[in-house]
Amino acid sequence: METVLQALIADASKTPAQLAGILGLTEVQVREALGRLEREGTVLGYRTVLNPEKLGAETVRAVIEVRITPERGGGFDKLAERIAKHAEVRSCYLMSGGYDLMVEVEGRTLREVASFVSEKLSTLQGVLSTATHFVLRAYKEQGLLMKPEKAEDRLAVTP
């Protein structure tokens, strides 16, 4: 199962038949492993990484530092889960350091993201403060370079 998982991490676009060929397994074995990983909640979904500049898609992304007060009996979890349920939220992480949560948000316009922060996020009971950082350009997303290297772009290897 570990080898199937590693192959998925490398390229989730491969079909079970292709994965079977790469791993030296049968397609049935790969399908069973995938089914088990999905049932156990190890594999939550399959996503495609897109380059928004190539799509011409106008989206605004922001990273928001959020300081919160932990709740009695629930710590940070209850409020973090509440924040994560908003449609605008792409990711939400509990952090160590100067703030408690890092929230990644996406919207169609700057105003839409700003409205989410000012009307939905910062007004939640338990939210002490927010600091919003707008993403200007992505160079690497989920381990993939947004501008794939060409042979002539690579650095020369010298002895």
N, C-alpha and C positions, 0 to 999 in steps of 0.2 A: 504494500500500500504506500509505503514511503517513496518508492521510485515513481509511482503514478503521480503522487503529489508533487514531487520535484519536477516532473515533466510538465505538469499543469502550470506550475509557477513560471517555468521557462517560456511556455507558449500555450495558453489556454484555447487557442483557436484550432488546435489539432483535434481531429475526430478520434473516437475510441479506436477505430481501425488503424489510424496513423500512429497513435500512441502505442498500440500493441506491437506494431512493426518496429518502432524505435526501441521499445523496452524488451522485446523478445518474449512477449506474453500473448495469450490469445485475446481476441476481442471481448469474449465473454468474461475473462478475468478482469480486464480493464473496466468493463461496464459494471461488474460487481463491486470493484474497488471504488469507482466513482459514486455508485449508489450508496455504499456504506459511508463514504466521506460526507456526502450530502445529508444523509439521515442523522449522522452524529453531530452535524452542525460545524464540521471542520471546514467544508467548502460551503460558503454562504451564497455564492453566485458567480457569474462569469461576466466580466466587464471588458469593453473595448476601450482602449486609450486613443482618444481623438486629438488631433491638433486643431484647435479652434481657428487659428489663423488661416489654415488651408480651407476650412469650411466657410469662412466668411461670417461665422456666427458671432454676433455681438452679445457677449455675456460679460458680466462684471463679477470678479471673484474677490473675496476678501478673507483674511485671516483675522479672527477677533480673539484677543486675550480677554478672558473673563475671570474676575475675582468673585468668588461666591462664599457664602456662609454655609458650612455643613449643617444638615438637618439632624435633629435628634433622632436616633434610631435608623437613619438612612444614610448618614454621612453625605458625601458628594453625589452618590449614585442617583438618588431620586430626582434631584434638580438637573443633573447632567442628562438623564434619560428624557426628562420633560423637554429640555432644550433640543436634544437630538431628534425628537419627533417632528419638529417643524420642517415643512417641505423645502425651505430655503437652505437648510443645513445639509451639507455634503458629508462632513465628518465632524466628530466631536471627541476630544481626547482629554483625559485627566493628566495634568502635567505636574512636574515638580518645579520649584523655582519661584519667580516673582508673581505668577498668576496660577490659577487653579485649572481652568479649562482652556483649551485651544479649540476654537470653533471655525470650521471652514464653511463659508457661505457663498452661494451663487445666485445671481439675479440677472434680469435683462438689462437693467440700468443702474447707474450709481444711486439714483434716488430710491429705487426699489430696495437695494441693499441697506442704504442709510435708514429707510423707514423700518426695515426689519429690526435693525439694531435699536433705534430709538423708541419704537412702539411695541415691539414684541419681546425683545431680549432684555433690554435694560430695565423694563418695568416689572419683570418677574420678581416676586418676593424671594429674597436670598441672594440676588445679584447685587454685589457691592459696587463694581465698576467694570467698564469695558474699554478696550483700546483697539481700534480698528485699523488694519493695515490692508490697503488695496493691492492686489496682485497686478503688476504692470506687464509682466511677460513671464511665461513659463519656459524654462530651458530644459527641464527634465521632469517627467511625470511618471510616477510609479515605476521608476527604474529605466525608463525609455527616454532617449534624447528626442527633443521635439524637432530637431533638424538633424536627420541621420547623417553620419559622417560619410564623406566621399573619400576615396583613396588619397586624393591630393590634399585633403584637409588634415590628415593624420600627421602627428609630429614625427620628424625623422628620428630613427634610432641610430645612435652613434656609439662606438665603443668607448 
